[in-house]
Amino acid sequence: MSCAKCNGEEYAEINGVPYCRKCRIKYLNKRQMSYALEIMLIGIIFRVADNVITNEESLLFLVVALLNLVFWGYFFFKDCLFGGRSIAKKMNGLKVIVAKTQAPCSWWRSIVRNIFLIPVLIEVIVMAVRKDAKRLGDLVAGTVVVEE
C-alpha cells in the first residue's frame, strides 16, 4: 500500500488513511496550525474584552456578558460550524467528522471534544503519544480530523 497523497512507498496510517512520513508531517502541522489559530482567535476575543472593560464602564456588564457568550459559544461549538470546520480548520483544509459515519461533527460531539481542551497539557500529551494523533476529546466524542 502507498501514501494516499503522493503515492510514496513508506507509510503509516492516520485515521485509516495511509500517509508517507512527509505527508504525515504536513497533516500534523496543519492540525497544530489550526490549534494555534484557534488559540489566537480566542486571545483576540479576550483582548477586546479587556479593552472594553478598561475603557467603557457604562456598558461593562452588557459587553462582558456578550463577549463571554461569543467566547464560550465559539469555544464549544467551533467544530460543528461550516460542516465540521472551525474557522482555522477551514483555513487549513481540515474538518472534523464522526469516525463511524464520516458525517460532519454534530453540536453535541463538538461540545464533548472541546470540553477536553480545558486541561490542555493532557491533550498535548495524549496527542503526542498516539500514532494516529487523536486528542482525548476525539477519542471520547468518536470524531477524527481529516483533510478535505
URVEN-V524084 format. One record per residue. N is the residue number from 1. RES is the residue in one small letter. PSI is psi in whole degrees, -180 to 180 (NA if undefined). OMEGA is omega in whole degrees, -180 to 180 (* if undefined). NEAR is the number of other ideal C-beta (glycine too) atoms within 10 Angstrom. Layout:
<<N RES PSI OMEGA NEAR> <N RES PSI OMEGA NEAR>>
//
This chain:
<<1 m 149 -178 7> <2 s 173 -179 12> <3 c 137 -180 19> <4 a -21 -177 17> <5 k -47 -172 17> <6 c 5 -179 12> <7 n 23 175 10> <8 g 155 -175 15> <9 e -55 -178 8> <10 e 137 -179 12> <11 y 160 170 20> <12 a 148 -178 14> <13 e 137 171 13> <14 i 118 -179 23> <15 n 36 177 17> <16 g 2 180 10> <17 v 127 180 18> <18 p 129 178 18> <19 y 139 170 23> <20 c 172 -177 19> <21 r -44 -178 12> <22 k -46 -179 13> <23 c -33 177 20> <24 r -43 179 21> <25 i -40 177 11> <26 k -44 180 14> <27 y -47 -180 22> <28 l -37 177 14> <29 n -37 177 11> <30 k -42 179 18> <31 r -44 180 19> <32 q -40 179 13> <33 m -42 178 15> <34 s -43 180 21> <35 y -45 180 21> <36 a -41 178 11> <37 l -39 178 16> <38 e -43 179 20> <39 i -41 179 13> <40 m -41 179 11> <41 l -44 178 16> <42 i -39 177 15> <43 g -38 178 10> <44 i -42 178 10> <45 i -45 179 17> <46 f -38 -180 11> <47 r -42 176 10> <48 v -44 179 14> <49 a -42 179 17> <50 d -44 179 11> <51 n -41 180 11> <52 v -42 -179 17> <53 i -42 -177 13> <54 t -20 -175 9> <55 n -29 -173 9> <56 e 96 -179 11> <57 e -29 -173 9> <58 s -36 -179 7> <59 l 17 -173 11> <60 l -54 -175 13> <61 f -47 -178 9> <62 l -46 -178 11> <63 v -44 180 16> <64 v -42 178 13> <65 a -44 180 10> <66 l -46 179 13> <67 l -37 176 17> <68 n -41 177 12> <69 l -45 178 10> <70 v -48 -178 13> <71 f -57 -176 16> <72 w -34 176 11> <73 g -47 178 10> <74 y -43 -178 17> <75 f -47 -176 18> <76 f -30 -174 18> <77 f 6 -174 16> <78 k -30 -176 23> <79 d -1 174 29> <80 c 0 177 21> <81 l 151 173 18> <82 f 42 177 13> <83 g 42 178 13> <84 g 14 -177 24> <85 r 118 169 22> <86 s 175 -180 26> <87 i -47 -178 15> <88 a -39 178 20> <89 k -39 177 26> <90 k -41 179 16> <91 m -29 -178 13> <92 n 6 177 22> <93 g 33 179 13> <94 l 161 172 20> <95 k 159 180 20> <96 v 128 179 27> <97 i 162 174 20> <98 v 129 -174 16> <99 a -42 -175 17> <100 k -37 -173 9> <101 t -12 -176 8> <102 q 12 177 9> <103 a 154 176 13> <104 p 152 -179 19> <105 c 133 178 29> <106 s 171 -177 16> <107 w -41 -178 12> <108 w -33 175 12> <109 r -34 176 24> <110 s -43 177 24> <111 i -48 -178 16> <112 v -47 -176 19> <113 r -30 -177 26> <114 n -18 176 23> <115 i -25 178 15> <116 f -5 174 18> <117 l -17 -179 19> <118 i -50 172 10> <119 p 79 -171 11> <120 v -39 -177 11> <121 l -40 178 7> <122 i -42 178 14> <123 e -45 -179 17> <124 v -43 -180 13> <125 i -47 -180 12> <126 v -44 -179 17> <127 m -35 -178 19> <128 a -34 -176 8> <129 v -15 -179 8> <130 r 137 179 14> <131 k -32 -179 9> <132 d 3 176 14> <133 a 26 177 19> <134 k 141 173 18> <135 r 165 176 22> <136 l -40 178 19> <137 g -37 176 24> <138 d -42 -179 26> <139 l -46 -178 16> <140 v -41 -177 13> <141 a -11 -179 24> <142 g 34 -178 15> <143 t 163 174 27> <144 v 154 174 22> <145 v 125 -178 25> <146 v 159 174 19> <147 e 147 180 18> <148 e NA * 11>>
//
